[in-house]
Amino acid sequence: MTDATSSAPAAAGAGPLNKPSRVLLASLIGTTIEFFDFYVYATAAVLIFPHLFFSGEDATTALLASFATFSVAFFARPFGALVFGHFGDRVGRKTTLVAALVTMGASTVIIGLLPTYDSIGIIAPALLALCRFGQGFGLGGEWGGAVLIATENAPEGKKSWYGMFPQLGAPVGLFLSSGLFAVMLGFMSREDMLAWGWRVPFLASTILIVIGLWVRLSLAETPAFQKAIDKEERVKVPFVEVFRAHKMSLFLGTFVALATFVLFYIGTAYLLSYNVGTLKMTLPQALHIQLWGAVVFGIFIPIAGKLADRMTRYTVLAGVTFLIGVFSFALGPLLDPAMGATGVYIFVTIGMALMGITYGIIGAALAAPFPTEVRYTGSSLAFNFAGIVGASFAPFIAKWLQANYGMTYVGYYMLVAAAITFVCILAMGRNKI
């Protein structure tokens, strides 16, 4: 088995070791910042942007157009994975992670400064889409490096536990972004939020970026990568080597993560629009549900890390994917308008628990098949290709299915994703995951 942490951290000549607390903090805080930025956009894409950047459209068309800009980032992420992965496998994990954080952070801050449609017309959504591309480009390079910072420093027997820390940044970032919007809505009117308040979360990202850079710059290179340098094992063009020698791992890894992405974006971005648009919840009510989902999500990620180290990642990932498929049949009944908020809370609780388990180990699982010299590129590409097929249009598809066929078909969409993922997990096998 080629594992993401197969090189012993304590190997002689592997370079200075990072303290475990510093490693875990650096992997957690970086992804927290990146996902905070990402989810601030996702929340604004539902609540704000349809009104400010797509004026003149009817409500449904404006929301779909906003979701379309939301999807742009997922197509940018593989390009970020290629560029940052190349330097991550050639220059080092630490330097590349700093560059990825700056790229995404700058894109987020610029969004907070953009003029709206009323000021500059069609140029406004074009600039918004460009900044969203920048967010995706940066996150495409961030995720793989954060996972490797954690797993390549992990001791034997704790690979999944260390690997879940960067994954924990997703619920923390979701909680912070939703919480910030919820607090602001509690202190300002909807009119003020649309006039200027929506800019605050994007601009506030500056503070988090400075903190993240300070933590990241304090790290030493990972022992596994330092060992590859010492042995001159680096390849000249990592992505070429991935497509030449590891294309099956790349293909299967992409679809191993498919159900993870579909479940998450149905349970967050799509559900937020459903709660506000179909169930007619107030914005604070809808955000409180999202906050609860983030808490459940965050609780189950560490549980997944512990389970995977005891039972193997393969067993846990196959089991939770099967449960996601079973859960898909409950989506229609639970999100029936007759169930109201009760059904939504039950859906979020179960769905985000399953999400925490699958997401908590997906990072280590995708990194495992690739050797050190192409691991940054290979794992990043697999994760971000999965984002395209599983997440980029998930809110759009779910909204379209709901409007044309009803909620039951949104559940069928999740079922198909779970079935594909389950087959690919079996095809990859326990020795690769």
LOTIDO-567822 format. One record per residue: residue number from 1; residue in one letter; chain; x, z, y of N, C-alpha, C in turn. Coordinates in steps of 0.02 Angstrom, whole numbers. Atoms other than C-alpha are relative to their C-alpha. Layout:
N
  num  residuo  cadena    n.px    n.pz    n.py   ca.px   ca.pz   ca.py    c.px    c.pz    c.py
  NUM        A       A       X       Z       Y       X       Z       Y       X       Z       Y
...
This chain:
433
  num  residuo  cadena    n.px    n.pz    n.py   ca.px   ca.pz   ca.py    c.px    c.pz    c.py
    1        M       A      42       0     -60       0       0       0      44       0      62
    2        T       A     -34      -1     -65      61     -40     175     -43      40      47
    3        D       A      41     -45     -40      -1     104     280      27       4      71
    4        A       A     -19      -4     -70      -1     127     468      51      55      13
    5        T       A     -45     -56     -10     104     281     444      48       8     -58
    6        S       A     -41      -4      60     210     238     294      71      21      14
    7        S       A     -67     -21     -17     372     272     387      -1      73      17
    8        A       A       0     -72     -12     411     456     383      25      14      70
    9        P       A     -20     -14     -68     420     524     559      67      36       5
   10        A       A     -61     -39      -4     565     634     516      61     -37     -24
   11        A       A     -56      39      27     674     493     453      60       3      46
   12        A       A     -61      -2     -40     853     502     509       7     -63      41
   13        G       A     -10      57     -43     890     390     655     -64     -30      27
   14        A       A      64      27     -22     706     368     693     -14      14      73
   15        G       A      10     -13     -70     728     427     870     -31      68      11
   16        P       A      26     -67     -14     665     585     957     -74       5     -19
   17        L       A      69     -12      19     505     658     889     -40      23      60
   18        N       A      46     -25     -49     356     685    1001     -35      62     -27
   19        K       A      38     -58      21     270     853     996     -70     -22     -20
   20        P       A      67      20      21     105     839     900     -52       6      56
   21        S       A      50      -9     -53       6     909    1047       5     -54      53
   22        R       A      -9      53     -50      82     781    1165     -24     -67     -26
   23        V       A      23      62      31      50     638    1044     -76      -5       1
   24        L       A      73       1       6    -132     685    1017     -32      -3      69
   25        L       A      28       3     -67    -163     715    1202       8     -70      30
   26        A       A     -13      66     -28     -84     548    1250     -47     -52     -31
   27        S       A      44      48      32    -186     452    1121     -73      12      19
   28        L       A      69     -16     -19    -347     543    1169     -14     -17      72
   29        I       A      15       9     -72    -332     537    1358       0     -73      20
   30        G       A      -2      71     -17    -287     353    1364     -64     -35     -19
   31        T       A      63      32      20    -437     297    1263     -60      29      35
   32        T       A      55     -30     -39    -548     420    1356      -7     -37      66
   33        I       A       1      35     -64    -501     337    1520     -25     -72      -9
   34        E       A      20      69      11    -519     162    1450     -74      -5     -16
   35        F       A      71       4      19    -688     197    1372     -45      27      55
   36        F       A      38     -20     -59    -747     291    1527     -13     -61      44
   37        D       A       7      61     -41    -713     132    1626     -48     -49     -33
   38        F       A      41      48      36    -795      26    1492     -74      19       2
   39        Y       A      69     -22       3    -953     132    1481     -32       7      69
   40        V       A      27       1     -68    -970     151    1668     -30     -69      14
   41        Y       A      26      68      -9    -990     -37    1669     -63     -10     -42
   42        A       A      58       9      44   -1111     -33    1520     -62      33      30
   43        T       A      56     -34     -31   -1221      94    1609     -24     -37      62
   44        A       A      18      37     -60   -1216      -1    1772     -31     -67     -16
   45        A       A      28      64      20   -1255    -163    1679     -75       6     -15
   46        V       A      71     -12      13   -1423     -86    1632     -36      23      62
   47        L       A      36     -35     -54   -1465      19    1784      10     -31      70
   48        I       A     -19      19     -68   -1378     -62    1934       7     -76       9
   49        F       A     -20      69     -12   -1310    -238    1915     -58     -51      -1
   50        P       A      56      48      -4   -1476    -328    1876     -32      -3      69
   51        H       A      32      -3     -66   -1536    -273    2048      47     -25      56
   52        L       A     -47      14     -55   -1376    -304    2149      39     -65      -8
   53        F       A     -42      59      10   -1285    -450    2069     -38     -60     -27
   54        F       A      40      55      27   -1427    -556    1998     -68      -3      35
   55        S       A      61       0     -40   -1554    -553    2139     -36     -67      -7
   56        G       A      40      61       3   -1695    -678    2135     -25     -15     -69
   57        E       A      23      10      68   -1716    -670    1946     -57      49     -16
   58        D       A      49     -50      23   -1863    -589    1858      38      54     -39
   59        A       A     -34     -59      27   -1824    -420    1781      34     -14     -67
   60        T       A     -29      12      67   -1796    -479    1602      60     -48       5
   61        T       A     -55      48      -7   -1688    -628    1653      61      32      33
   62        A       A     -55     -34     -34   -1584    -520    1770      36      47     -48
   63        L       A     -31     -45      48   -1555    -393    1631      40     -39     -51
   64        L       A     -37      41      49   -1505    -529    1507      64     -29      32
   65        A       A     -59      25     -35   -1387    -603    1637      53      55       7
   66        S       A     -46     -56      -6   -1311    -431    1664      33      15     -67
   67        F       A     -27      -9      67   -1290    -410    1476      51     -55     -17
   68        A       A     -48      54      13   -1203    -579    1473      68      15      32
   69        T       A     -65     -19     -29   -1069    -517    1595      30      58     -39
   70        F       A     -24     -55      43   -1058    -361    1487      38     -28     -60
   71        S       A     -32      28      60   -1012    -473    1340      67     -33      15
   72        V       A     -62      34     -18    -871    -558    1436      61      39     -23
   73        A       A     -57     -42      18    -756    -411    1402      20      -7     -73
   74        F       A     -16       3      72    -769    -432    1215      37     -65     -17
   75        F       A     -37      62      11    -707    -611    1226      70       5      31
   76        A       A     -66     -10     -30    -564    -552    1337      45      44     -43
   77        R       A     -39     -49      37    -510    -416    1217      50     -31     -49
   78        P       A     -51      30      44    -427    -530    1087      60     -28      38
   79        F       A     -56      25     -40    -323    -609    1226      45      59      20
   80        G       A     -39     -60     -14    -270    -434    1277      38      24     -61
   81        A       A     -34     -19      62    -231    -396    1096      60     -44     -13
   82        L       A     -56      46      11    -121    -551    1085      58      16      47
   83        V       A     -53     -10     -50     -25    -518    1246      32      69      -8
   84        F       A     -28     -67       5      -7    -330    1236      26      14     -70
   85        G       A     -26      -9      68      12    -336    1047      69     -29      -8
   86        H       A     -66      32       3     158    -455    1067      54      47      27
   87        F       A     -50     -45     -31     249    -336    1184       2      68     -36
   88        G       A       1     -63      37     193    -184    1085      42      -4     -63
   89        D       A     -40      10      60     276    -256     929      71     -22      15
   90        R       A     -68      23     -18     427    -324    1023      37      52      43
   91        V       A     -33     -45     -48     462    -199    1164     -11      73     -18
   92        G       A      14     -69      17     375     -40    1110     -71      20      16
   93        R       A      70     -23      -8     211      55    1100     -11      32      69
   94        K       A       8     -39     -61     238     168    1251      -6     -44      62
   95        T       A       0      43     -60     280      37    1384     -62     -44       3
   96        T       A      59      45       3     140     -78    1326     -63      38      16
   97        L       A      60     -40     -14      12      61    1332      -8      15      74
   98        V       A       2     -12     -73      57     101    1512     -26     -62      36
   99        A       A      22      62     -32      34     -82    1561     -74     -13     -13
  100        A       A      70      11      16    -134     -92    1471     -45      45      41
  101        L       A      40     -48     -39    -197      64    1560      -5     -22      73
  102        V       A       1      23     -70    -148      -5    1731     -45     -61       7
  103        T       A      41      61      -3    -232    -173    1694     -74      17       1
  104        M       A      71     -16       3    -398     -99    1646     -21      43      60
  105        G       A      16     -44     -56    -393      35    1781      -9     -39      65
  106        A       A       5      40     -61    -362     -91    1920     -64     -41       1
  107        S       A      62      40       4    -506    -200    1859     -61      42      15
  108        T       A      57     -44     -11    -624     -52    1860      -6      19      74
  109        V       A       1     -19     -70    -576       4    2035     -24     -58      44
  110        I       A      20      58     -39    -598    -172    2103     -75     -11      -4
  111        I       A      73       6       6    -776    -177    2034     -35      44      50
  112        G       A      30     -46     -48    -814     -27    2142       5     -22      72
  113        L       A      -8      26     -68    -761    -127    2296     -34     -67      11
  114        L       A      28      67      -5    -854    -289    2260     -61      -3      47
  115        P       A      62      13     -36    -983    -359    2382     -54     -24     -49
  116        T       A      55      17      45   -1155    -391    2306     -27     -70      14
  117        Y       A      31      66      -6   -1263    -547    2287     -27     -13      71
  118        D       A      28       8     -68   -1348    -518    2456      53     -15      51
  119        S       A     -54      10     -48   -1178    -524    2542      34     -68      -9
  120        I       A     -39      61      10   -1091    -672    2460     -31     -47     -52
  121        G       A      35      46      45   -1217    -752    2343      30      -3     -69
  122        I       A     -20      10      69   -1165    -825    2177      71      20     -15
  123        I       A     -69     -22      10    -983    -778    2204       2      72     -26
  124        A       A       0     -70      20   -1031    -596    2177      -2       9     -76
  125        P       A      -2      -8      73   -1079    -610    1991      61     -33     -31
  126        A       A     -60      31      26    -930    -727    1966      60      48       3
  127        L       A     -53     -49      -6    -811    -594    2032     -11      59     -48
  128        L       A      16     -54      47    -901    -463    1929      22     -19     -71
  129        A       A     -20      24      67    -874    -567    1772      76      -2      -7
  130        L       A     -73       3       2    -690    -591    1817      29      71     -10
  131        C       A     -24     -69       8    -664    -403    1835     -17      27     -69
  132        R       A      18     -21      67    -757    -375    1673      48     -29     -51
  133        F       A     -52      30      43    -634    -495    1592      63      43       2
  134        G       A     -59     -42      -6    -494    -387    1660      -7      65     -38
  135        Q       A      12     -60      39    -573    -232    1585      11     -12     -74
  136        G       A      -7      16      70    -584    -314    1416      72     -16     -20
  137        F       A     -70      18      13    -407    -384    1428      42      63      -8
  138        G       A     -38     -62       3    -338    -210    1462     -17      41     -62
  139        L       A      21     -40      58    -441    -124    1327      23     -33     -65
  140        G       A     -25      34      59    -387    -258    1203      70      21     -18
  141        G       A     -67     -24      13    -210    -194    1222       5      75      -8
  142        E       A      -1     -73       2    -253     -10    1238     -13      28     -69
  143        W       A      24     -33      61    -343      27    1077      53       2     -55
  144        G       A     -48       3      54    -213     -32     952      60      45      12
  145        G       A     -57     -41     -16     -71      54    1041     -15      74      -5
  146        A       A      19     -71       4    -164     219    1055      -5      24     -72
  147        V       A       4     -17      71    -202     217     869      69       7     -31
  148        L       A     -67      -2      29     -20     181     828      41      59      26
  149        I       A     -34     -59     -27      45     316     945     -17      61     -42
  150        A       A      22     -57      40     -58     438     842      23      -6     -73
  151        T       A     -13       5      72     -38     371     665      74      -7     -18
  152        E       A     -72       8      15     146     324     676      39      64      13
  153        N       A     -30     -66      -8     183     504     726     -28      51     -49
  154        A       A      36     -47      42      72     582     593      41      19     -62
  155        P       A     -31     -21      63     141     685     448     -41     -24     -59
  156        E       A      36      21      60      94     637     270     -58      48     -12
  157        G       A      59     -40      14     -79     696     222     -45      11      59
  158        K       A      41     -10     -60    -144     693     400      -8     -66      39
  159        K       A       4      65     -33    -151     506     436     -67     -11      34
  160        S       A      67      11     -27    -339     497     461     -16      51      55
  161        W       A      12     -52     -51    -342     661     557      32     -19      66
  162        Y       A     -33      23     -62    -214     599     684     -34     -63      27
  163        G       A      29      64     -21    -295     427     686     -68       7      33
  164        M       A      66      -7     -30    -462     499     739       4      22      73
  165        F       A      -5     -23     -70    -395     569     905     -11     -55      51
  166        P       A      17      53     -48    -391     402     998     -73     -22      -6
  167        Q       A      71      18       8    -564     367     924     -45      50      36
  168        L       A      40     -51     -34    -625     530    1000      -7     -15      75
  169        G       A       6      20     -71    -594     452    1171     -64     -37      14
  170        A       A      62      38     -11    -749     344    1146     -58      45      18
  171        P       A      55     -43     -20    -879     485    1144      15      41      63
  172        V       A     -16     -37     -61    -784     582    1277     -10     -44      61
  173        G       A      10      47     -55    -781     429    1389     -73     -14      13
  174        L       A      73      11      -6    -965     397    1354     -34      59      33
  175        F       A      30     -61     -28   -1009     578    1394      16       5      75
  176        L       A     -20      -6     -70    -911     577    1557     -35     -52      44
  177        S       A      31      52     -41    -981     411    1617     -75      11       8
  178        S       A      72     -13      -4   -1162     451    1573     -14      63      39
  179        G       A       9     -62     -36   -1142     627    1639       8      -8      75
  180        L       A     -10      12     -71   -1075     567    1805     -59     -35      31
  181        F       A      59      34     -25   -1220     447    1827     -60      48       3
  182        A       A      56     -47       1   -1344     584    1777       4      50      57
  183        V       A      -9     -48     -55   -1271     708    1902     -15     -33      67
  184        M       A      12      35     -63   -1272     579    2041     -74     -13      12
  185        L       A      71      13      -7   -1453     534    2007     -38      64      16
  186        G       A      32     -64     -16   -1494     719    2020       8      20      73
  187        F       A     -14     -20     -68   -1423     728    2195     -14     -55      52
  188        M       A      14      53     -48   -1467     560    2271     -59     -42     -23
  189        S       A      58      41      16   -1615     444    2279      23     -64     -35
  190        R       A     -15      64      31   -1625     282    2182      24     -50      52
  191        E       A     -20      46     -53   -1608     190    2347      73      10      19
  192        D       A     -70     -14     -16   -1445     278    2389      47     -21     -57
  193        M       A     -41      20      57   -1381     246    2214      12     -76       2
  194        L       A      -7      72      -3   -1413      60    2234      39     -22      62
  195        A       A     -33      19     -62   -1346      58    2412      76      12      -4
  196        W       A     -72     -16       1   -1178     143    2382      22      46     -57
  197        G       A     -19     -50      50   -1183     278    2249      30     -29     -63
  198        W       A     -25      30      62   -1151     159    2104      75     -14       1
  199        R       A     -72      14      -5    -976     127    2172      44      60     -19
  200        V       A     -40     -61       9    -920     308    2151      32       4     -69
  201        P       A     -33      -5      66    -892     307    1961      58     -48      -9
  202        F       A     -54      50       7    -787     149    1972      62      22      40
  203        L       A     -56     -22     -42    -680     217    2114      31      65     -26
  204        A       A     -25     -64      26    -666     389    2033      49     -10     -58
  205        S       A     -45      15      55    -574     305    1890      73       6      21
  206        T       A     -69      -4     -25    -418     308    2001      32      67     -20
  207        I       A     -26     -66      16    -398     495    1971      20       4     -73
  208        L       A     -14      -2      71    -408     475    1783      60     -42     -18
  209        I       A     -56      45      14    -284     331    1785      67      35      15
  210        V       A     -61     -36     -19    -153     437    1875      18      52     -53
  211        I       A     -11     -51      52    -174     577    1746      25     -33     -64
  212        G       A     -19      35      62    -164     454    1602      71     -26       2
  213        L       A     -68      26      -7      -5     374    1668      51      56      -6
  214        W       A     -46     -57       3      78     543    1689      11      22     -73
  215        V       A      -5     -21      70      40     590    1508      37     -53     -41
  216        R       A     -30      54      40      89     420    1436      74      -7      13
  217        L       A     -70       9     -17     254     411    1529      45      55     -28
  218        S       A     -39     -56      27     307     577    1453      16      -8     -74
  219        L       A     -10      10      71     307     507    1276      66     -35     -15
  220        A       A     -55      40      28     454     446    1173     -31     -54     -45
  221        E       A      24      53      45     439     290    1065     -17      30     -68
  222        T       A      19     -27      65     356     315     895      57      -8     -50
  223        P       A     -55       4      49     476     351     750      -3     -64     -42
  224        A       A       6      60      42     407     206     646      26     -62      37
  225        F       A     -22      59     -37     438      78     784      75       5      14
  226        Q       A     -72      -8     -11     610     152     824      39     -19     -63
  227        K       A     -33      18      63     654     131     641       2     -76      -9
  228        A       A       1      73       4     600     -53     649      53     -30      46
  229        I       A     -52      24     -46     716     -76     799      69       8     -32
  230        D       A     -65     -15      29     862       7     711      16     -46     -58
  231        K       A     -11      43      58     838    -101     556      -7     -74      17
  232        E       A       8      69     -24     810    -259     661     -55     -36     -39
  233        E       A      57      27      38     641    -287     578     -52     -34      44
  234        R       A      50      31     -45     550    -351     732      -1     -75     -10
  235        V       A       7      72       6     481    -527     723      -4     -30      70
  236        K       A      -5      32     -65     500    -653     863     -68      -9      33
  237        V       A      67      11     -27     315    -698     885     -50      34     -47
  238        P       A      41     -38      47     206    -563     805     -67     -33     -20
  239        F       A      66      26      17      38    -652     816       6     -60     -48
  240        V       A     -12      54      47     110    -805     727      10      27     -71
  241        E       A     -12     -31      64     169    -692     587     -65      29     -29
  242        V       A      65     -26      24      -3    -610     577     -42     -55     -30
  243        F       A      41      56      25     -91    -777     556      34     -35     -59
  244        R       A     -35      32      55      43    -839     436      -4      42     -64
  245        A       A      -9     -41      60      63    -692     318     -55      52     -11
  246        H       A      49     -55       6     -83    -573     351     -70     -22      20
  247        K       A      65      25     -24    -233    -684     389     -59      28     -38
  248        M       A      56     -29      38    -339    -613     248     -14      71      22
  249        S       A      10     -68     -26    -311    -435     310     -34      -3      68
  250        L       A      31       8     -65    -357    -495     484     -74     -18      -6
  251        F       A      70      22      10    -516    -582     424     -43      57     -26
  252        L       A      40     -54      29    -576    -439     315      -5      59      47
  253        G       A       1     -56     -47    -528    -308     445     -51     -11      55
  254        T       A      50      16     -52    -635    -397     575     -70      19     -23
  255        F       A      68     -12      23    -790    -383     468      -9      70     -30
  256        V       A       5     -71      19    -748    -209     402     -24      41      59
  257        A       A      21     -37     -60    -778    -152     582     -66     -26      29
  258        L       A      60      31     -28    -934    -260     609     -57      50       8
  259        A       A      57     -46      -4   -1066    -128     568      12      55      51
  260        T       A     -17     -52     -49    -974       0     675     -21     -22      70
  261        F       A      15      25     -67    -993    -108     830     -75     -11      10
  262        V       A      71      13      -8   -1172    -162     799     -39      64       8
  263        L       A      34     -64      -5   -1231      15     770      11      33      68
  264        F       A     -15     -35     -62   -1143      82     923     -36     -31      60
  265        Y       A      28      30     -61   -1204     -45    1050     -76      -6      -3
  266        I       A      73      -7       3   -1382     -41     985     -19      71      21
  267        G       A      15     -70     -16   -1375     149    1001      19      22      69
  268        T       A     -20     -20     -68   -1303     148    1177     -28     -49      52
  269        A       A      20      46     -54   -1317      -3    1293     -71     -26     -10
  270        Y       A      68      26      12   -1472     -78    1210     -52      56       5
  271        L       A      49     -54      -1   -1558      90    1186     -14      25      71
  272        L       A      10     -21     -70   -1531     135    1369     -49     -46      34
  273        S       A      47      47     -30   -1621     -24    1423     -69       7     -30
  274        Y       A      65      -9      34   -1758       6    1293     -36      62      28
  275        N       A      31     -62     -25   -1788     184    1354     -27      -8      71
  276        V       A      22       9     -69   -1799     132    1536     -53     -54       6
  277        G       A      45      57      -8   -1887     -36    1515     -63       4     -41
  278        T       A      58       0      44   -2004     -11    1366     -36      67       0
  279        L       A      32     -66       3   -2034     176    1357     -12      29      70
  280        K       A      11     -20     -70   -2032     192    1548      26      70      15
  281        M       A     -32     -64     -17   -1919     344    1549      32      -4      69
  282        T       A     -38      -1     -62   -1841     398    1711      74      -9     -18
  283        L       A     -70       9      13   -1656     360    1729      34      64     -24
  284        P       A     -31     -62      26   -1605     544    1710     -20      15     -72
  285        Q       A      21     -12      69   -1710     559    1551      39     -44     -48
  286        A       A     -36      46      43   -1628     405    1476      73      19      -7
  287        L       A     -71     -20       2   -1454     466    1522      10      65     -38
  288        H       A      -5     -61      39   -1488     637    1447       1     -15     -75
  289        I       A      -1      21      71   -1525     552    1281      69     -28     -17
  290        Q       A     -66      28      12   -1362     457    1297      53      54      -4
  291        L       A     -46     -56       2   -1270     619    1333      -4      36     -67
  292        W       A       8     -32      65   -1343     697    1176      33     -43     -55
  293        G       A     -31      44      48   -1289     545    1077      76       5       1
  294        A       A     -73      -6      -6   -1111     563    1144      24      65     -33
  295        V       A     -19     -64      30   -1106     745    1088       0      -5     -76
  296        V       A       4       8      73   -1164     704     911      56     -46     -25
  297        F       A     -53      48      15   -1044     556     906      67      36      -4
  298        G       A     -64     -35      -3    -899     668     957       9      52     -54
  299        I       A      -4     -51      53    -940     805     831      20     -30     -67
  300        F       A     -11      28      67    -936     688     682      66     -39      -7
  301        I       A     -65      34       6    -772     600     723      53      44     -33
  302        P       A     -48     -43      36    -663     751     676     -20      13     -72
  303        I       A      23      -8      69    -771     777     522      23     -59     -42
  304        A       A     -21      60      36    -732     598     472      75       2     -15
  305        G       A     -72      -3      10    -545     626     495      18      47     -58
  306        K       A     -12     -48      54    -547     778     380     -23     -28     -67
  307        L       A      27      28      62    -656     694     249      44     -55     -28
  308        A       A     -39      57      22    -549     538     244      67      20     -29
  309        D       A     -63     -23      29    -388     635     214     -10      32     -68
  310        R       A      14     -32      65    -471     726      69     -27     -49     -52
  311        M       A      36      43      47    -576     586      -7      25     -73       0
  312        T       A     -25      67     -15    -481     428      52     -46     -35      50
  313        R       A      39      37     -51    -535     317     196     -47     -50     -34
  314        Y       A      41      50      35    -601     187      74     -66      30     -22
  315        T       A      60     -32      26    -726     306      -5     -48      18      57
  316        V       A      42     -22     -56    -789     376     161     -29     -61      36
  317        L       A      23      59     -37    -800     205     246     -54     -38     -39
  318        A       A      50      34      41    -894     126     100     -65      40      -1
  319        G       A      60     -42       3   -1013     274      89     -40      -1      64
  320        V       A      37      -2     -64   -1056     281     274     -30     -68      16
  321        T       A      28      67     -12   -1081      92     282     -64     -10     -40
  322        F       A      61       2      41   -1206     105     139     -56      38      35
  323        L       A      51     -41     -35   -1297     242     237     -25     -34      63
  324        I       A      22      38     -60   -1300     133     394     -52     -52     -21
  325        G       A      49      48      25   -1388       0     291     -67      32     -15
  326        V       A      62     -37      14   -1517     127     231     -34      20      65
  327        F       A      27     -22     -64   -1538     193     408     -33     -56      39
  328        S       A      28      57     -38   -1577      18     474     -75      -7     -12
  329        F       A      72       5      14   -1749      28     390     -40      50      41
  330        A       A      35     -51     -41   -1790     180     498      -2     -19      74
  331        L       A      -4      17     -71   -1749      93     662     -68     -19      29
  332        G       A      65      21     -25   -1918       8     683     -49      57       8
  333        P       A      47     -56      -7   -2025     161     645      20      52      52
  334        L       A     -21     -51     -48   -1919     281     748      -5     -24      72
  335        L       A       2      26     -68   -1913     167     900     -67     -33      16
  336        D       A      68      21     -17   -2098     124     893     -21      39      62
  337        P       A      21     -34     -61   -2167     162    1067     -46      60     -13
  338        A       A      46     -56      15   -2296     275     985      39      64     -15
  339        M       A     -41     -59      15   -2154     392     932      28      31      63
  340        G       A     -24     -26     -64   -2097     410    1112      70      28      -4
  341        A       A     -67     -29      -4   -1947     518    1154      20      34     -65
  342        T       A     -16     -34      63   -1958     612     988      35     -48     -48
  343        G       A     -30      50      44   -1921     455     889      69     -20      23
  344        V       A     -65      20     -27   -1779     408    1006      52      53     -14
  345        Y       A     -48     -53      14   -1696     579     987      20       3     -73
  346        I       A     -16       1      71   -1708     570     798      47     -59     -16
  347        F       A     -42      60      10   -1636     393     801      71      12      24
  348        V       A     -66     -11     -29   -1493     443     914      40      51     -41
  349        T       A     -35     -53      37   -1451     600     814      28     -27     -66
  350        I       A     -23      27      64   -1442     511     646      50     -58      11
  351        G       A     -42      58     -12   -1368     350     715      69      18      26
  352        M       A     -66     -19     -27   -1229     434     815      40      43     -48
  353        A       A     -36     -35      52   -1186     548     669      34     -50     -47
  354        L       A     -29      52      42   -1160     395     559      55     -37      39
  355        M       A     -49      35     -41   -1068     312     703      65      40       4
  356        G       A     -59     -42      -4    -949     459     719      43      -5     -63
  357        I       A     -37       3      63    -903     448     535      35     -67      -8
  358        T       A     -31      66       9    -872     261     531      54     -13      53
  359        Y       A     -47      13     -54    -785     254     700      61      44      -4
  360        G       A     -55     -47       3    -678     406     668      58     -23     -43
  361        I       A     -54      21      45    -580     320     529      15     -75       4
  362        I       A     -10      73      -2    -593     136     576      68     -19      28
  363        G       A     -65      15     -29    -433     142     679      55       1     -52
  364        A       A     -51      -5      53    -323     203     537     -11     -52     -54
  365        A       A      15      49      53    -413      88     415      22     -70      20
  366        L       A     -20      67     -22    -379     -69     519      75      -6       7
  367        A       A     -73       3      -8    -197     -23     549      36      -2     -67
  368        A       A     -33     -10      64    -159      14     366      27     -64     -33
  369        P       A     -26      59      37    -141    -166     297      61     -33      32
  370        F       A     -52      37     -35     -11    -220     426      66      39       1
  371        P       A     -66     -34      -5     177    -182     421      17      16      72
  372        T       A     -17     -25     -67     259     -96     569      13     -56      50
  373        E       A     -23      51     -47     330    -255     646     -57     -43      29
  374        V       A      57      38     -28     157    -335     672     -63      44       3
  375        R       A      58     -45       5      45    -181     664     -40       4      65
  376        Y       A      35      -3     -65       4    -173     850     -44     -62       7
  377        T       A      37      63      -8     -47    -357     853     -55      -6     -52
  378        G       A      49      10      53    -136    -360     685     -60      46       6
  379        S       A      56     -47      -5    -241    -203     706     -40     -12      63
  380        S       A      36      13     -62    -284    -245     886     -44     -62      -5
  381        L       A      39      61       8    -340    -421     841     -61      13     -44
  382        A       A      56     -14      45    -448    -359     696     -54      39      36
  383        F       A      48     -42     -37    -531    -227     805     -37     -40      53
  384        N       A      30      35     -56    -561    -344     950     -39     -63     -22
  385        F       A      42      52      28    -622    -491     846     -66      30     -24
  386        A       A      61     -34      20    -746    -367     774     -44      14      60
  387        G       A      39     -10     -61    -797    -329     953     -38     -61      20
  388        I       A      35      62     -18    -840    -511     980     -61     -11     -46
  389        V       A      54      16      45    -944    -534     823     -51      56      -6
  390        G       A      45     -56      10   -1018    -359     820     -29      31      62
  391        A       A      21     -37     -59   -1033    -297     998     -18     -43      60
  392        S       A       6      37     -62   -1023    -433    1129     -71     -19      17
  393        F       A      69      20     -12   -1201    -494    1107     -51      46     -33
  394        A       A      46     -46      34   -1275    -344    1015     -58      21      45
  395        P       A      58     -18     -42   -1379    -283    1164     -45     -61      14
  396        F       A      37      61     -14   -1430    -463    1203     -44     -19     -61
  397        I       A      36      18      61   -1479    -501    1022     -56      49     -14
  398        A       A      51     -51      13   -1572    -337    1002     -58      -7      48
  399        K       A      53       9     -50   -1668    -365    1163     -42     -62     -16
  400        W       A      35      62      17   -1713    -543    1110     -44       9     -62
  401        L       A      38     -13      61   -1768    -488     936     -61      44      14
  402        Q       A      56     -44     -18   -1874    -349    1009     -54     -38      36
  403        A       A      49      37     -41   -1958    -466    1133     -38     -52     -41
  404        N       A      31      55      36   -1994    -603    1005     -28      18     -69
  405        Y       A      21     -16      69   -2014    -517     836     -17      73     -11
  406        G       A      15     -71       8   -2027    -330     864      60      40     -23
  407        M       A     -56     -44      13   -1917    -179     831      24      -3     -72
  408        T       A     -21       3      70   -1917    -200     642      57     -50     -10
  409        Y       A     -51      51       8   -1810    -356     661      67      22      31
  410        V       A     -62     -29     -25   -1683    -260     764      33      40     -57
  411        G       A     -25     -35      59   -1666    -151     609      30     -47     -51
  412        Y       A     -27      50      47   -1642    -306     501      68     -25      23
  413        Y       A     -64      21     -29   -1502    -359     617      55      50     -19
  414        M       A     -48     -52      19   -1414    -193     586      13      -1     -75
  415        L       A      -7       2      73   -1446    -210     399      48     -56     -21
  416        V       A     -44      57      16   -1361    -381     391      72      18      17
  417        A       A     -68     -19     -19   -1210    -312     484      29      49     -51
  418        A       A     -24     -49      49   -1198    -164     363      16     -33     -67
  419        A       A     -12      34      64   -1211    -278     211      65     -39       2
  420        I       A     -62      39      -7   -1071    -392     274      61      47      -2
  421        T       A     -55     -48      -1    -960    -242     311      13      30     -68
  422        F       A      -8     -31      66    -992    -164     141      36     -47     -48
  423        V       A     -33      49      43    -942    -323      50      74      -7      18
  424        C       A     -70       8     -21    -782    -338     153      41      62     -16
  425        I       A     -36     -61      21    -735    -156     119      19      -5     -74
  426        L       A     -14       8      71    -750    -191     -67      54     -52     -11
  427        A       A     -49      54       8    -650    -352     -48      70      23      21
  428        M       A     -66     -24     -23    -509    -265      48      29      49     -50
  429        G       A     -23     -46      52    -499    -126     -82      31      64      26
  430        R       A     -24     -66     -21    -444      54     -77      75       1      15
  431        N       A     -72      -1     -12    -259      10     -77      20     -29      68
  432        K       A     -14      29     -66    -272     -80      91     -31      41      56
  433        I       A      34     -40     -51    -390      38     183      26      72       0
